[in-house]
């Protein structure tokens, strides 16, 4: 099969968040041996933890800040009924539209080329089964939202946006970075520890969400895997780098 050159071109479009996701397995096979500049964020490892703890079969999923759609496509592959994809980057959204056609799932994925409006009118009449919100909220005031926020206000806005979703979905799969706007000079937490981040989420979400799982990345001789939080892996492991120190939360709405 001849690789779709437009698909490859769209994937390689340069932007702040380009090449952040690997390709879904089926799409990788369709493209073939074409070399792409991909900087993985351990998508497969995170997906394995999600699917081990959340059933997506026949579920409707909203993927917010979905980049090039890895989680959207793989959840469809795992049996999801429909995915509503939100991404403000035009090239990423166009890539997902074209990829959906190549994968013959265009009827199962609604592509919204826009930043999700956390406080606008939500389009769905019924509660969504699952929302995926990975590493988006620490970019408030930068990629989206009020550009005049202070660090204190940014943390308040993170809390507001997280909790806005509690009556919109049953399950939220969530991740947050340690640094506001991804800038290591603007840490959200004084010491940059997992325990600080976990305590922050516990405190701001206690009236809205039940934390049912917290996944932590560990590295062994076979590679990286996400496992449940325990007294040993709660300690920050600088050898893993900042991204792998970010906990992966599965939250259940209190409604």
N, C-alpha and C positions, 0 to 999 in steps of 0.2 A: 504494500500500500504506500502511495506517495504521501509524505507528511504534508499537512495543511500549513502552508507557509504563512498565511495570515494569522493563524493560531499561534505559531511560534513567535511571530513579530509582536503580537499583542502581549504575549507573556513576558517578553524581554524589554518592553517599554520601561524606560528608567523613571523612577519616582522614589520618594522617601521610603515607601514600603514595598518596592518591587522585589521579586524573587524571594519572598518571605515564606512561601509554601511550596512543598514538593507537589508533583502532579498526582492526581488519583491514579491508581494502578491501571485501570482500563485506558485512561487517556495516555498514560506513558507508553503503553503498548501500541496505541494507535500512532503516536508520533514516531516511535521506533528509536533508532540509535542516534538521533540528532542530539548533539551536546548542548545543554542549557546551563546557564549560570544560576544555580539554585543554592540558596543558603538556608538549609533546613532549620526549622524551629521545633524539631522532634514531633512532627505532626502524627506519624504513625503511632508513636509511643503514647501520646496524649489520647489519640482516638481509641487505642486498645483499652485504656483505663475507662474512658467514657462508656464504651460499648459493653464493658464488663459490669458496669454498674447502672446503666440506664438502657431500657429497652426502647429502641426507636421504631420497631416494626409497626406499620400502619399509623404512624404518628405524623402530625404536621409540625414542622420545625421552622423557626425563624433564626437565621444566621446573620448577626449584626456585625458589621465591619469584617465582611467575609473574604476580603482579599481576592485571590484567584479561585476560591471556591472548593478547596480541598475537602473541608469538613462537610460542605453542602453535598458534594457528589458522593463522598464515601458513605454518608448517612442514607442517601437514596439507595446506594448499593446494598446497605445493610437492611433495607426494607421500609424506609420512611415513605409515607404516602405522598408528601409534598414538602418542598422547601421554599420559604420566602427569603430571598437573598437580598441583603442591603449592603451597598458599598459605594462610597462617594467618588472613588477613582474611576474615571470614565474608561480607561484602558482595561482595568481589571473587569469591570462590568461587561464590556464588549467581549473580552476573552471568555467569560463564563457563558454568555449567550451563544457564542460560536462553539464552545466546547460542549454545551448542552445539545446542540444540533448534531455534532459529531458522535456523541454518546447516545443519541436518540432518546433523550429524557427532557426535551424542551417543554413537554406538557406537564412535567412534574416540578419544574423550578421556575418561580416567578422572580425575574431579575429587576431589582429596584436600584437604579443608578443614583443613589442619594444617601446622604448621611441620615441615619435613623433619627426621627424627631421624637425624643424621649417624652416631651410634654405636649405633643400634638395629638390630634384625634387618631387613635389606633384604628387601622383599617378593618380589623377582624371583628365580626359580631360575637364570636365565641372565644373562649380562652384558648390560647395556643398550648399544645402539649409540651413542647420543649423550646426554650430559647437558648441559643449559643452566643455568648458574649465574651470573647476571648481577647484580652489585652487591648481593650478599646478605651476604657474610662480614664486611664491615666493620661490620655491625649486630649482631654477636654481643655478648651482654651487654646488649643494649638491646631489640630486637624479640624476641629469643629467646636461650636459653642462660642461663648463670650471670650474675646481675646484679652480682656482687661482683668481677668481673674488674678487674685493673689493666691499664694500657696494654700493659705487657710481656706479661702473661698473655694478653691479647686477641690479640696477634700470634702467640703460640704456638698459640692455639686456631684461628686462621685457618689456620695451617700444618697442624694436625691434621685439620681438616675438609676442606681441599682434598685432602690425600693419602689420606684415608679412601676417597675415591671411585675411586682408581686401579685397583682390581681389580673395580669395579662397572660400569665402562664402558670403551669403546674410545676414545671421543673426548669431551673436555670443552671446551665453549665457555664462557669465564670472563672476568669483569670484576670489578675491586675498586676501591673508592673510596680517596681519599687520606686521609680523615678518619674516625677511629673514631666510630661511631654517627652519622655524618654531621655531626659537630660540628667546625667549623673551628678551635675552640680545643683540639682533641685530635688533632693530626695524627699519622698513622702513620709519617710520614717527615719527617725534620728540615727539609728544604728543599722538600718537596712537588714533587719533579721526577719526570718519567717514568723517567729512568734509575734513580732510587732504587727506584721501584716495580717496574720490570722486573728489577733486580738481586735484589730481595727474592724475587720469584716464582722466578727462576732458582735461587737458593740453596736455598729451602725445598722445591722440587719436583724437584731433580736426580736423586734416587733413585727417583722415581715416575713422572715425566712427561717427555716430550720436547716442547718448545715448537716446533710446526711452523709457526705463523704468529703474528705480532703485528701487529694492525691499529691504525693511528694516524689520528685524524681530522684532516683538512685542510680549510680553507675556500678556495674560489676564487670567481670571479664567478658561477658556476652554483650555488653552495651548498656544503654539507658532503658530503664523501665519506671513507670509510675506505680507506686504502692501506697497503701493507706498510711496516714500520718501516725507516727509512733514517737516514743520518747527519745529515740536515737536520731531519727531523720529530721526532727524539728530544728536541729541545729543548722545554722547556715554553713554550707559547704562551698567555700570560695573556689575550690578546684573545678566546680561545675559551671561557673560563670553565672552572671545575673539572671539570665532567662530561666535556666533550670532550677534556680532557687525559688521561682514563683510557684506557690501552691496552686493546685487545680481544684476548684470547689464545685460540688454538686449540691445545689440548694433546692429545697422544696418549699413552695409557698405555704404560708400558715392558713390560707383560706381552705 
